[in-house]
């Protein structure tokens, strides 16, 4: 019997979700950075800075950035901690290639290594990393629990996982405005800037299907982390969860 999962609001076979997600990010790769700025009015850059600030990274730490896209988080870490070693990973080759080119153009290639991988099957040894980060990627996983178990396995003792992801606004009125923006403006921006409204419709839907703050915290702890806390940003539109091994 074929198991089902969600792809946005649609139901698809578990084995097919990764292919569908891959198609979305292949489609939006070349316009991804422009769209991120347009969608968040540039705030995604601030949110990523906050993630790096609270990550507790130290000199000579080894860091894995999962679902790295074009390398925003890796660039911030590289510039602030030039003696760190950063493995920049994404399941999508087009996104990863853009990140690699950007690292050369923008000067953060010296301490970064680029690798194509799935966050649900990480090809690194146990206890390989001091810190693992994932920005706006976990909601696209087919099996979030499998991914969280893999991230825990790859962390050193007392290592930290930081998840930056869209979440649930705290205020009901704010939530309604946010929904209106997501389903009325976001696809139009996608059509205008990327000639692709469907992919951005999926992105809006995927946010609604992702666990809220408390449920994601529960899921992180259920998958082996000793503790977890989260920080709401912009009234909870975005949250950063920190899990401890």
C-alpha positions as CSV (number, residue, x, y, z in Angstrom):
1,X,0.0,0.0,0.0
2,X,1.4,3.4,-1.0
3,X,1.8,5.7,2.0
4,X,0.6,9.3,1.6
5,X,2.0,12.6,2.8
6,X,1.3,16.2,2.0
7,X,2.8,18.4,-0.7
8,X,1.3,21.7,0.3
9,X,-2.4,21.0,0.6
10,X,-2.2,18.2,-1.9
11,X,-1.8,14.5,-0.9
12,X,1.0,12.6,-2.7
13,X,2.8,9.3,-2.3
14,X,5.6,9.5,0.2
15,X,8.1,8.3,-2.4
16,X,7.2,11.2,-4.7
17,X,7.3,14.2,-2.4
18,X,11.1,14.7,-2.7
19,X,10.7,14.8,-6.5
20,X,7.9,17.4,-6.3
21,X,9.8,19.6,-3.8
22,X,12.9,19.3,-6.0
23,X,10.9,20.5,-9.0
24,X,9.8,23.6,-7.0
25,X,13.3,24.6,-6.1
26,X,14.7,23.9,-9.5
27,X,12.1,26.2,-10.9
28,X,12.7,29.0,-8.5
29,X,16.5,28.7,-8.1
30,X,17.6,31.6,-10.3
31,X,15.1,34.0,-8.7
32,X,15.3,32.6,-5.2
33,X,17.2,35.4,-3.5
34,X,15.2,38.2,-5.2
35,X,12.0,36.5,-4.1
36,X,13.1,36.0,-0.5
37,X,13.8,39.7,-0.3
38,X,10.4,40.6,-1.9
39,X,8.4,38.1,0.2
40,X,9.9,39.1,3.5
41,X,10.7,42.8,2.7
42,X,14.3,41.8,3.4
43,X,13.6,40.6,6.9
44,X,14.8,37.1,6.2
45,X,18.3,38.5,6.3
46,X,17.7,39.8,9.9
47,X,16.2,36.5,10.9
48,X,19.3,34.6,9.7
49,X,21.5,37.0,11.6
50,X,19.6,36.3,14.8
51,X,20.0,32.6,14.2
52,X,23.8,32.9,13.9
53,X,23.9,35.2,17.0
54,X,22.2,32.7,19.2
55,X,23.9,29.6,17.8
56,X,26.8,29.8,20.2
57,X,29.4,29.1,17.5
58,X,33.0,29.3,18.6
59,X,36.3,29.5,16.8
60,X,37.3,26.2,15.1
61,X,33.7,24.7,15.4
62,X,32.6,22.4,12.6
63,X,29.1,23.4,11.3
64,X,26.7,21.7,9.0
65,X,24.1,23.9,7.3
66,X,21.3,21.8,5.8
67,X,18.9,23.1,3.1
68,X,21.4,25.9,2.6
69,X,19.9,27.3,-0.6
70,X,22.3,29.9,-1.9
71,X,24.4,30.1,1.3
72,X,23.0,33.0,3.3
73,X,23.6,31.4,6.7
74,X,27.0,29.9,5.7
75,X,28.2,33.3,4.5
76,X,27.3,34.9,7.9
77,X,29.1,32.1,9.8
78,X,32.1,32.2,7.5
79,X,32.5,36.0,7.9
80,X,32.1,36.0,11.7
81,X,34.0,32.8,12.4
82,X,36.7,32.5,9.8
83,X,38.4,29.7,11.6
84,X,35.3,27.6,11.6
85,X,34.7,24.8,9.1
86,X,31.3,24.9,7.4
87,X,29.6,22.2,5.3
88,X,27.1,23.8,3.1
89,X,24.5,21.3,1.9
90,X,21.3,21.1,-0.1
91,X,19.4,18.3,-1.8
92,X,18.9,20.5,-4.9
93,X,21.9,20.7,-7.3
94,X,20.8,24.0,-8.9
95,X,20.5,25.8,-5.5
96,X,23.8,24.3,-4.4
97,X,25.6,25.4,-7.6
98,X,24.4,29.0,-7.1
99,X,25.6,28.9,-3.5
100,X,29.0,27.7,-4.6
101,X,29.4,30.4,-7.2
102,X,28.2,33.0,-4.7
103,X,30.8,31.8,-2.2
104,X,33.6,32.5,-4.7
105,X,32.1,35.8,-5.8
106,X,31.4,37.1,-2.3
107,X,34.5,35.7,-0.6
108,X,33.4,33.0,1.7
109,X,34.8,30.0,0.0
110,X,37.9,29.5,2.1
111,X,36.2,27.7,5.0
112,X,33.2,26.3,3.2
113,X,32.6,22.9,1.6
114,X,29.6,22.2,-0.6
115,X,27.8,18.9,-0.7
116,X,24.6,17.7,-2.1
117,X,22.7,15.6,0.4
118,X,19.3,14.9,1.9
119,X,18.8,16.0,5.5
120,X,16.9,12.7,6.1
121,X,20.0,10.6,5.3
122,X,23.1,12.6,6.2
123,X,26.3,10.9,4.9
124,X,28.6,11.9,7.8
125,X,29.9,10.0,10.8
126,X,28.3,10.2,14.2
127,X,29.2,13.2,16.3
128,X,30.8,15.0,13.4
129,X,29.5,18.6,14.1
130,X,29.4,21.1,16.9
131,X,26.4,22.9,15.4
132,X,23.8,22.1,12.7
133,X,21.6,24.8,11.2
134,X,18.6,24.6,8.9
135,X,16.9,27.7,7.6
136,X,13.4,27.4,6.0
137,X,14.0,23.8,5.0
138,X,12.5,21.4,7.5
139,X,8.9,21.9,6.4
140,X,9.9,20.5,3.0
141,X,11.1,17.2,4.5
142,X,9.1,14.1,3.7
143,X,9.9,12.6,7.1
144,X,10.8,15.2,9.7
145,X,11.4,12.7,12.4
146,X,13.9,10.8,10.3
147,X,15.7,14.1,9.6
148,X,15.8,15.2,13.3
149,X,17.2,11.8,14.3
150,X,19.9,12.1,11.7
151,X,20.8,15.6,12.8
152,X,21.0,14.4,16.4
153,X,23.2,11.5,15.4
154,X,25.6,13.8,13.6
155,X,26.0,16.3,16.5
156,X,28.7,16.0,19.1
157,X,27.8,15.7,22.8
158,X,26.3,19.0,23.9
159,X,26.0,20.1,20.2
160,X,23.2,22.3,19.1
161,X,20.6,22.2,16.4
162,X,19.0,25.5,15.2
163,X,15.9,25.5,13.1
164,X,14.7,28.7,11.5
165,X,11.2,28.2,10.0
166,X,7.9,29.9,9.4
167,X,5.5,29.2,12.2
168,X,2.2,30.4,13.6
169,X,1.5,34.0,14.5
170,X,0.4,34.7,18.1
171,X,-2.2,37.3,17.2
172,X,-5.5,36.2,15.5
173,X,-5.9,39.5,13.5
174,X,-2.3,39.4,12.5
175,X,-2.7,35.8,11.5
176,X,-5.6,36.6,9.2
177,X,-3.7,39.4,7.5
178,X,-0.7,37.0,7.1
179,X,-3.0,34.4,5.5
180,X,-4.4,37.0,3.1
181,X,-0.9,38.1,2.1
182,X,0.3,34.5,1.6
183,X,-2.5,33.3,-0.6
184,X,-3.3,36.5,-2.5
185,X,0.0,38.5,-2.8
186,X,2.7,35.8,-2.6
187,X,1.6,33.8,-5.8
188,X,1.3,37.1,-7.7
189,X,4.8,38.1,-6.6
190,X,6.0,34.7,-7.8
191,X,4.3,35.2,-11.2
192,X,5.7,38.8,-11.5
193,X,9.3,38.1,-10.4
194,X,9.8,34.5,-11.2
195,X,7.1,33.7,-13.8
196,X,6.0,30.9,-11.4
197,X,3.0,31.4,-9.3
198,X,2.4,27.6,-8.6
199,X,5.7,27.2,-6.8
200,X,5.0,30.1,-4.5
201,X,1.5,28.8,-3.9
202,X,3.1,25.6,-2.7
203,X,5.5,27.5,-0.4
204,X,2.5,29.3,1.2
205,X,0.7,26.0,1.6
206,X,3.7,24.2,3.0
207,X,4.0,26.8,5.8
208,X,0.4,26.0,6.9
209,X,1.1,22.3,7.0
210,X,4.2,22.7,9.2
211,X,3.9,22.1,13.0
212,X,3.4,25.2,15.1
213,X,5.9,26.3,17.7
214,X,4.9,24.0,20.5
215,X,4.3,20.9,18.3
216,X,7.7,21.4,16.6
217,X,9.3,21.6,20.1
218,X,7.6,18.4,21.1
219,X,8.7,16.7,17.9
220,X,12.4,17.7,18.5
221,X,12.4,16.3,22.0
222,X,10.6,13.1,20.9
223,X,13.4,12.5,18.5
224,X,16.1,12.4,21.1
225,X,17.1,16.0,22.0
226,X,17.6,16.6,25.7
227,X,16.0,20.0,25.6
228,X,14.5,22.5,23.2
229,X,13.5,26.2,23.4
230,X,12.2,28.5,20.8
231,X,12.2,32.2,20.0
232,X,9.3,33.9,18.2
233,X,10.2,36.6,15.6
234,X,7.7,39.0,14.1
235,X,4.8,37.9,16.3
236,X,5.5,34.2,15.6
237,X,5.4,34.4,11.8
238,X,8.9,32.9,12.1
239,X,10.4,31.0,15.0
240,X,13.9,29.7,15.8
241,X,14.0,26.4,17.7
242,X,17.2,25.4,19.5
243,X,17.6,21.7,20.3
244,X,20.4,20.3,22.5
245,X,22.0,16.9,22.4
